[in-house]
Amino acid sequence: MDSYSNYITRDTAGGAGLANFPGKTLEIDEPGVFSLDILDAPNLEVIHLKRLKPLKRPHLVLSNLPKLQQIILPSGHPGAIVHFNNEKAPRPFVISGVVSEIDAAWENTQLRLESAPNHQHWSRVICCKADNPVPEPAGNGLVILNGTMPTNQDQLTLGPGNDWLLTNIAGLRHVQVNTGGKAVLQQVPDLRTVNSSGHGLTLEVSETPMLKRVSGVGERFTLRQKTQAQRELTIADQWKHACIHSSRLQTLRFPNGASLALHHCNALHNVEVPLDADVECFGALPASLLHSARFYFDESSLNASFERLKDGDTSELPAVLSILAKAYEREQVVLSLQKLHALCKMGVAPDLIWNARRELATRHRDNRAKNKRSNRPFNEAAMSKADLFWHWKFPEDLAPQGWEADLKIWEYCQRSVPAAADYGDIIACTCCDDEALNTLIRLAGNTPGDTGVFRLTLRCMEEYLLKDEDFLLNRNRSQNRDPTMRLVKLLIRPRAGSEGERIVVAFLCNILPLATLVKSIPPIVHLCPGVFRSQLMAMARKPEAWFRARTETLAFYKRGRKLEEYRQRLMQIALAPCTSEDDEEDEEDDELTIDPGTNYTLFQGEA
């Protein structure tokens, strides 16, 4: 045994590196080291770690040790983390001692595995060839098999008590799993079937394009396929949970499962699961699961599809519209509306956009209540019912973005889709959400010209004024911030017209509390003097009860005098002379400078 003192380099943080050791056996006694790198030792066969830093998890890097056969870890430490890499497939080797995590790489093989968090760490790790296995540990160990199966054998039995990892094995067609721990099968190109007898088994399978059947009993099955020669998969008998990642699988049978998760299974058309199974879909939703699965989509994949659409690849448009229409959950619907608006900017046909928006609104409406799992049918009747309301349930912090995207979709579609144009009446009649009305007025003020949103805003205000007295009074009392500057944007342009001016002025005077009204109205009366005067004089003649409901709470002996002050003040504003046209032109920039990009909240905030 050669001394290693001339080959090791230590640092002050508990790490050390040992390179180019020439001997076959290496015994290390380093009580101050817990992280050790052993590199480039072509003759090294045995590593014996007698002592490392107490109570610290050993961290080993083993690189380019082609003849390694055994590693002996010290006792009394937490499970070691082992990183192994070699240029070619290694000889069989054994790690004796507690290991919690191992990863390895050689030639065209990469693997990584952690011990189950609810089980003990592995007491032994064996890495060997499939045609010449080392005797497996008695229990609570990890066995790694690789290589090629013997010519006269095409199946393996994985014994109980251990975890198993099979990687890059050619010629293996059937695996019998008898362990109740964890089994990982990766890069097994000829594998057809897997059967299990281990209760509680977790089975992970990847890159097995010929796999067609998993049977027996087990807890959880996970499949990841990049290529799929077999387009059908059956998970039979008593498997409880399954997770499938496959873009080419077409038919899945899971007759006895309790839960199923499908990730980007774009080609999957036929799915057989129990009626009471919990189904989640990510990225794509099979038609057979439309009414029974929770659907999620990956925003990065959706963005990639949008980039292809921008480049002229329209083949993905139907799939994108289908995904957006089915992403109706409260946390998803804002992004769906924003993406539909992005499709509007790309020039997608308005009828396609509006149909997707109708489906999204219907599914969102039917699934926003507590009984959303009641499997309500999706049909034309459900869509017609949803068309009678303008209502979304957005997350509170994303509500403005959601309402804005929906309004812009409507404006794009109403020009050429009659159903969208008719829906404007529904928006005007059912716009009862404060944030929705805020967003509508903001868009109308910031958009130049006589746009559809501007005309819709006037209609919403008109419907608002037709509400009963209790509704108007409640909104008047909830008004905490002065929205005058936002509404003035609707008056300073010639697009409003006399009727529009009357509606905006009446709306403004009805939503402002009296204390705010007498302060904010005088500087803008000159914009529409006749309309303002008639509105203010009509308000000054209101009965005492009308004033009392719109003023702050006062002592009874002060109330009468205060109400009379408000009445006189309204009359004074109405009868006061307005600024002349010449003075108005001179002072326009000084007195009424409005930033079109400024947002003034309508119903929320502080005075």
MILO-742016 format. One line per field, with one value per residue (C-alpha): x, y, z; residue in one letter; residue number from 1. Coordinates in steps of 0.2 Angstrom, whole numbers, plus 5000, padded with zeros to 4 digits. Example, Ala and Ser with C-alpha at 12.3 -4.5 7.8 and 13.67 -1.06 7.14 Angstrom:
! residues 2
xx: c(5062_5068)
yy: c(4978_4995)
zz: c(5039_5036)
rest: c(A_S)
nr: c(1_2)
! end
This chain:
! residues 607
xx: c(5000_5007_5006_4994_5001_5011_4995_4982_4977_4967_4957_4951_4932_4933_4937_4952_4957_4968_4974_4985_4987_4997_4993_4979_4973_4970_4967_4962_4962_4956_4946_4945_4938_4921_4921_4934_4938_4948_4953_4963_4970_4971_4977_4966_4955_4950_4946_4945_4939_4944_4939_4931_4925_4912_4894_4896_4888_4902_4903_4913_4918_4926_4932_4942_4945_4943_4948_4938_4931_4926_4923_4922_4914_4916_4903_4893_4890_4874_4871_4885_4883_4893_4897_4905_4910_4921_4925_4920_4908_4915_4919_4908_4910_4903_4900_4900_4892_4877_4873_4859_4862_4872_4874_4885_4890_4900_4899_4881_4874_4868_4859_4854_4845_4840_4835_4816_4814_4803_4815_4832_4847_4855_4867_4876_4877_4881_4885_4887_4884_4867_4875_4887_4879_4887_4878_4865_4864_4853_4841_4840_4853_4854_4858_4863_4863_4869_4876_4868_4858_4864_4859_4848_4839_4827_4820_4826_4818_4822_4822_4814_4821_4832_4830_4834_4841_4842_4850_4856_4852_4849_4840_4829_4810_4802_4805_4797_4798_4796_4803_4791_4804_4809_4813_4820_4821_4829_4836_4829_4825_4818_4807_4789_4781_4783_4775_4776_4771_4778_4765_4771_4782_4787_4791_4799_4802_4810_4816_4808_4799_4792_4784_4765_4759_4762_4753_4753_4752_4761_4759_4765_4770_4779_4783_4794_4795_4804_4800_4786_4785_4770_4756_4745_4749_4739_4742_4732_4728_4730_4741_4735_4743_4751_4760_4763_4775_4773_4770_4766_4755_4738_4728_4730_4720_4721_4705_4708_4718_4715_4724_4732_4743_4746_4760_4760_4752_4747_4743_4733_4715_4708_4709_4700_4700_4687_4674_4680_4698_4707_4714_4726_4732_4746_4749_4736_4719_4712_4694_4688_4693_4685_4673_4683_4700_4708_4719_4735_4746_4765_4767_4785_4778_4763_4776_4785_4769_4766_4784_4780_4764_4773_4785_4770_4767_4748_4747_4747_4733_4719_4729_4733_4715_4709_4722_4717_4698_4701_4712_4697_4703_4704_4723_4724_4710_4719_4734_4722_4713_4730_4735_4719_4722_4740_4732_4721_4737_4743_4728_4719_4701_4690_4677_4690_4695_4677_4672_4687_4683_4665_4671_4683_4669_4657_4669_4675_4657_4652_4668_4670_4658_4660_4651_4663_4667_4649_4653_4641_4639_4647_4635_4627_4614_4628_4637_4621_4618_4635_4632_4619_4632_4649_4657_4675_4682_4700_4714_4713_4730_4727_4709_4714_4724_4710_4696_4707_4712_4694_4688_4701_4696_4678_4683_4693_4679_4664_4668_4665_4657_4638_4638_4652_4643_4627_4637_4641_4623_4626_4642_4633_4619_4629_4645_4643_4661_4670_4686_4678_4671_4687_4696_4683_4684_4703_4703_4691_4700_4717_4711_4710_4695_4677_4681_4670_4677_4672_4654_4653_4658_4645_4632_4638_4637_4619_4614_4623_4612_4596_4600_4588_4592_4599_4612_4618_4618_4629_4641_4641_4645_4659_4668_4684_4695_4691_4689_4686_4702_4699_4682_4687_4697_4680_4674_4690_4689_4675_4671_4659_4645_4631_4623_4639_4643_4626_4629_4647_4642_4627_4638_4651_4639_4630_4646_4654_4650_4644_4660_4671_4658_4659_4678_4681_4667_4670_4687_4679_4662_4668_4671_4652_4644_4626_4626_4634_4623_4607_4613_4619_4603_4593_4603_4601_4582_4583_4573_4582_4582_4593_4606_4606_4610_4625_4633_4644_4637_4633_4625_4606_4608_4622_4614_4601_4614_4626_4613_4608_4626_4628_4612_4618_4635_4628_4617_4632_4643_4629_4626_4644_4651_4663_4680_4679_4685_4700_4706_4702_4714_4727_4725_4722_4739_4741_4724_4720_4735_4730_4742_4734_4744_4739_4727_4714_4705_4686_4680_4695_4709_4710_4703)
yy: c(5000_5017_5032_5045_5060_5066_5066_5074_5093_5099_5115_5124_5120_5102_5097_5087_5081_5066_5064_5052_5039_5025_5011_4997_5000_5017_5019_5036_5043_5061_5066_5084_5080_5076_5080_5070_5070_5055_5057_5048_5033_5019_5005_5009_4994_4996_5013_5011_5027_5023_5040_5056_5071_5066_5069_5076_5068_5061_5068_5058_5061_5046_5050_5039_5024_5010_4996_5001_4986_4991_5006_5005_5019_5024_5020_5032_5045_5051_5043_5047_5056_5048_5055_5042_5045_5035_5035_5017_5006_5001_4984_4978_4987_4987_5002_4995_5008_5019_5029_5041_5047_5041_5048_5040_5043_5033_5031_5033_5030_5043_5038_5046_5039_5045_5033_5035_5049_5038_5023_5020_5024_5010_4999_4993_4998_4985_4990_4975_4968_4960_4944_4942_4949_4951_4943_4955_4962_4954_4969_4988_4989_4996_4985_4994_4983_4987_4979_4966_4951_4933_4926_4913_4924_4939_4941_4947_4944_4958_4951_4958_4969_4980_4995_4991_5002_4994_5005_5003_4984_4977_4960_4962_4959_4955_4961_4953_4965_4957_4971_4983_4998_5007_5001_5011_5005_5017_5014_4997_4997_4979_4979_4973_4969_4972_4962_4966_4957_4970_4980_4998_4997_5014_5010_5022_5018_5029_5027_5010_5012_4994_4994_4989_4982_4984_4972_4965_4976_4992_5010_5022_5020_5034_5032_5045_5041_5052_5039_5027_5012_5005_5017_5007_5005_4994_4997_4981_4974_4983_4998_5014_5029_5033_5047_5047_5058_5053_5064_5049_5037_5035_5023_5021_5008_5010_5001_5001_5016_5029_5044_5048_5062_5065_5077_5083_5068_5077_5061_5052_5050_5035_5034_5021_5026_5023_5036_5041_5042_5059_5064_5079_5084_5096_5104_5093_5087_5071_5073_5058_5067_5084_5083_5073_5080_5095_5104_5113_5120_5124_5142_5139_5126_5137_5152_5140_5136_5155_5158_5144_5153_5169_5161_5155_5138_5138_5119_5121_5134_5122_5114_5131_5137_5121_5122_5140_5137_5123_5132_5139_5138_5154_5154_5151_5161_5177_5170_5162_5178_5187_5173_5175_5193_5190_5179_5194_5204_5190_5192_5176_5174_5183_5169_5157_5169_5172_5153_5150_5164_5158_5140_5147_5158_5143_5132_5145_5149_5131_5127_5143_5138_5125_5111_5113_5094_5090_5085_5098_5094_5106_5109_5123_5126_5129_5141_5151_5152_5159_5172_5180_5187_5196_5189_5182_5177_5182_5182_5199_5205_5200_5206_5222_5212_5200_5212_5222_5207_5202_5219_5220_5203_5209_5225_5214_5202_5213_5221_5206_5193_5197_5187_5197_5213_5208_5203_5221_5223_5210_5218_5235_5227_5215_5226_5226_5223_5238_5233_5229_5246_5254_5245_5249_5268_5268_5259_5271_5286_5280_5275_5289_5290_5283_5265_5251_5252_5270_5267_5252_5263_5276_5262_5255_5272_5274_5257_5261_5277_5266_5256_5258_5272_5260_5254_5272_5277_5262_5266_5284_5280_5268_5281_5286_5292_5306_5299_5316_5317_5300_5304_5321_5311_5306_5324_5334_5325_5329_5310_5311_5321_5330_5314_5306_5322_5321_5303_5306_5322_5313_5298_5309_5319_5303_5293_5308_5311_5329_5335_5329_5335_5354_5354_5344_5350_5369_5368_5358_5366_5375_5359_5356_5372_5368_5350_5354_5368_5358_5343_5354_5364_5348_5341_5357_5355_5338_5335_5335_5316_5315_5326_5318_5301_5308_5318_5313_5310_5326_5331_5334_5353_5355_5344_5357_5371_5359_5353_5370_5375_5360_5366_5384_5378_5368_5382_5394_5382_5381_5400_5405_5412_5401_5405_5413_5403_5414_5412_5394_5392_5402_5392_5375_5368_5375_5371_5354_5344_5326_5311_5298_5285_5289_5277_5284_5271_5273_5264_5260_5269_5283_5300)
zz: c(5000_4995_5006_4998_5007_4992_4981_4992_4993_5007_5009_5024_5022_5025_5007_4999_4982_4978_4960_4950_4965_4957_4969_4970_4988_4996_5014_5020_5038_5037_5052_5046_5029_5023_5005_4995_4976_4970_4952_4938_4947_4933_4945_4960_4965_4983_4993_5012_5020_5038_5046_5040_5048_5062_5060_5043_5027_5016_4999_4986_4968_4960_4942_4930_4941_4928_4939_4955_4963_4981_4992_5011_5019_5037_5050_5061_5047_5038_5021_5009_4992_4978_4961_4949_4931_4919_4901_4898_4907_4924_4930_4944_4960_4977_4989_5007_5019_5021_5004_5002_4984_4969_4952_4938_4920_4907_4888_4883_4901_4914_4930_4947_4961_4979_4993_4997_5010_5021_5021_5028_5017_5007_5017_5001_4983_4969_4951_4940_4923_4918_4912_4927_4942_4959_4974_4979_4997_5009_5011_5011_4997_4979_4964_4948_4932_4915_4899_4888_4892_4888_4872_4879_4892_4890_4907_4924_4942_4954_4971_4987_5000_4989_4977_4958_4944_4927_4914_4896_4895_4877_4875_4890_4886_4903_4921_4936_4951_4968_4979_4988_4987_4971_4954_4940_4922_4909_4892_4890_4871_4870_4886_4883_4899_4918_4932_4950_4966_4978_4988_4989_4974_4965_4947_4936_4917_4904_4886_4884_4867_4866_4883_4881_4898_4916_4928_4945_4961_4965_4972_4959_4941_4931_4912_4902_4884_4871_4857_4857_4845_4854_4853_4866_4885_4898_4916_4923_4940_4956_4952_4961_4954_4937_4929_4910_4900_4882_4866_4855_4865_4858_4869_4888_4898_4917_4923_4941_4945_4959_4951_4934_4928_4910_4904_4886_4879_4863_4853_4867_4860_4870_4889_4900_4918_4932_4934_4951_4947_4950_4933_4930_4912_4909_4892_4882_4886_4878_4871_4882_4898_4894_4908_4921_4922_4929_4916_4917_4904_4903_4899_4891_4879_4875_4871_4860_4850_4848_4841_4828_4824_4822_4810_4799_4805_4807_4809_4828_4829_4832_4846_4854_4853_4861_4875_4879_4879_4892_4904_4914_4931_4941_4941_4922_4914_4914_4904_4893_4889_4886_4874_4865_4863_4857_4843_4839_4836_4824_4814_4818_4811_4823_4823_4829_4843_4848_4848_4859_4871_4872_4877_4889_4897_4898_4906_4918_4923_4926_4937_4947_4961_4975_4965_4951_4951_4947_4929_4921_4902_4890_4875_4865_4879_4892_4880_4877_4896_4898_4884_4895_4908_4908_4923_4927_4943_4942_4956_4964_4959_4940_4938_4929_4916_4914_4911_4899_4889_4887_4882_4868_4862_4861_4852_4839_4836_4836_4820_4810_4821_4824_4840_4847_4842_4851_4866_4869_4875_4888_4894_4896_4906_4917_4920_4939_4944_4950_4943_4926_4925_4930_4916_4903_4907_4908_4890_4883_4890_4883_4866_4853_4841_4841_4845_4850_4868_4869_4863_4875_4889_4886_4885_4902_4910_4903_4910_4926_4928_4925_4941_4956_4969_4982_4969_4965_4983_4988_4974_4979_4997_4992_4981_4990_4976_4964_4946_4938_4928_4921_4915_4909_4895_4888_4887_4880_4863_4850_4848_4863_4855_4864_4870_4876_4885_4894_4899_4906_4916_4923_4928_4936_4946_4952_4958_4967_4985_4988_4997_4982_4969_4974_4974_4958_4946_4945_4935_4922_4920_4904_4895_4893_4902_4896_4901_4918_4922_4919_4929_4944_4944_4944_4959_4968_4968_4975_4991_5008_5010_4994_5001_5018_5011_5001_5015_5030_5046_5056_5073_5070_5074_5061_5047_5041_5039_5030_5018_5013_5011_4998_4989_4988_4982_4968_4962_4963_4952_4940_4938_4939_4922_4912_4906_4889_4874_4871_4889_4888_4874_4883_4899_4891_4894_4912_4919_4910_4907_4907_4904_4894_4902_4920_4929_4941_4951_4951_4966_4977_4986_4998_4997)
rest: c(M_D_S_Y_S_N_Y_I_T_R_D_T_A_G_G_A_G_L_A_N_F_P_G_K_T_L_E_I_D_E_P_G_V_F_S_L_D_I_L_D_A_P_N_L_E_V_I_H_L_K_R_L_K_P_L_K_R_P_H_L_V_L_S_N_L_P_K_L_Q_Q_I_I_L_P_S_G_H_P_G_A_I_V_H_F_N_N_E_K_A_P_R_P_F_V_I_S_G_V_V_S_E_I_D_A_A_W_E_N_T_Q_L_R_L_E_S_A_P_N_H_Q_H_W_S_R_V_I_C_C_K_A_D_N_P_V_P_E_P_A_G_N_G_L_V_I_L_N_G_T_M_P_T_N_Q_D_Q_L_T_L_G_P_G_N_D_W_L_L_T_N_I_A_G_L_R_H_V_Q_V_N_T_G_G_K_A_V_L_Q_Q_V_P_D_L_R_T_V_N_S_S_G_H_G_L_T_L_E_V_S_E_T_P_M_L_K_R_V_S_G_V_G_E_R_F_T_L_R_Q_K_T_Q_A_Q_R_E_L_T_I_A_D_Q_W_K_H_A_C_I_H_S_S_R_L_Q_T_L_R_F_P_N_G_A_S_L_A_L_H_H_C_N_A_L_H_N_V_E_V_P_L_D_A_D_V_E_C_F_G_A_L_P_A_S_L_L_H_S_A_R_F_Y_F_D_E_S_S_L_N_A_S_F_E_R_L_K_D_G_D_T_S_E_L_P_A_V_L_S_I_L_A_K_A_Y_E_R_E_Q_V_V_L_S_L_Q_K_L_H_A_L_C_K_M_G_V_A_P_D_L_I_W_N_A_R_R_E_L_A_T_R_H_R_D_N_R_A_K_N_K_R_S_N_R_P_F_N_E_A_A_M_S_K_A_D_L_F_W_H_W_K_F_P_E_D_L_A_P_Q_G_W_E_A_D_L_K_I_W_E_Y_C_Q_R_S_V_P_A_A_A_D_Y_G_D_I_I_A_C_T_C_C_D_D_E_A_L_N_T_L_I_R_L_A_G_N_T_P_G_D_T_G_V_F_R_L_T_L_R_C_M_E_E_Y_L_L_K_D_E_D_F_L_L_N_R_N_R_S_Q_N_R_D_P_T_M_R_L_V_K_L_L_I_R_P_R_A_G_S_E_G_E_R_I_V_V_A_F_L_C_N_I_L_P_L_A_T_L_V_K_S_I_P_P_I_V_H_L_C_P_G_V_F_R_S_Q_L_M_A_M_A_R_K_P_E_A_W_F_R_A_R_T_E_T_L_A_F_Y_K_R_G_R_K_L_E_E_Y_R_Q_R_L_M_Q_I_A_L_A_P_C_T_S_E_D_D_E_E_D_E_E_D_D_E_L_T_I_D_P_G_T_N_Y_T_L_F_Q_G_E_A)
nr: c(1_2_3_4_5_6_7_8_9_10_11_12_13_14_15_16_17_18_19_20_21_22_23_24_25_26_27_28_29_30_31_32_33_34_35_36_37_38_39_40_41_42_43_44_45_46_47_48_49_50_51_52_53_54_55_56_57_58_59_60_61_62_63_64_65_66_67_68_69_70_71_72_73_74_75_76_77_78_79_80_81_82_83_84_85_86_87_88_89_90_91_92_93_94_95_96_97_98_99_100_101_102_103_104_105_106_107_108_109_110_111_112_113_114_115_116_117_118_119_120_121_122_123_124_125_126_127_128_129_130_131_132_133_134_135_136_137_138_139_140_141_142_143_144_145_146_147_148_149_150_151_152_153_154_155_156_157_158_159_160_161_162_163_164_165_166_167_168_169_170_171_172_173_174_175_176_177_178_179_180_181_182_183_184_185_186_187_188_189_190_191_192_193_194_195_196_197_198_199_200_201_202_203_204_205_206_207_208_209_210_211_212_213_214_215_216_217_218_219_220_221_222_223_224_225_226_227_228_229_230_231_232_233_234_235_236_237_238_239_240_241_242_243_244_245_246_247_248_249_250_251_252_253_254_255_256_257_258_259_260_261_262_263_264_265_266_267_268_269_270_271_272_273_274_275_276_277_278_279_280_281_282_283_284_285_286_287_288_289_290_291_292_293_294_295_296_297_298_299_300_301_302_303_304_305_306_307_308_309_310_311_312_313_314_315_316_317_318_319_320_321_322_323_324_325_326_327_328_329_330_331_332_333_334_335_336_337_338_339_340_341_342_343_344_345_346_347_348_349_350_351_352_353_354_355_356_357_358_359_360_361_362_363_364_365_366_367_368_369_370_371_372_373_374_375_376_377_378_379_380_381_382_383_384_385_386_387_388_389_390_391_392_393_394_395_396_397_398_399_400_401_402_403_404_405_406_407_408_409_410_411_412_413_414_415_416_417_418_419_420_421_422_423_424_425_426_427_428_429_430_431_432_433_434_435_436_437_438_439_440_441_442_443_444_445_446_447_448_449_450_451_452_453_454_455_456_457_458_459_460_461_462_463_464_465_466_467_468_469_470_471_472_473_474_475_476_477_478_479_480_481_482_483_484_485_486_487_488_489_490_491_492_493_494_495_496_497_498_499_500_501_502_503_504_505_506_507_508_509_510_511_512_513_514_515_516_517_518_519_520_521_522_523_524_525_526_527_528_529_530_531_532_533_534_535_536_537_538_539_540_541_542_543_544_545_546_547_548_549_550_551_552_553_554_555_556_557_558_559_560_561_562_563_564_565_566_567_568_569_570_571_572_573_574_575_576_577_578_579_580_581_582_583_584_585_586_587_588_589_590_591_592_593_594_595_596_597_598_599_600_601_602_603_604_605_606_607)
! end
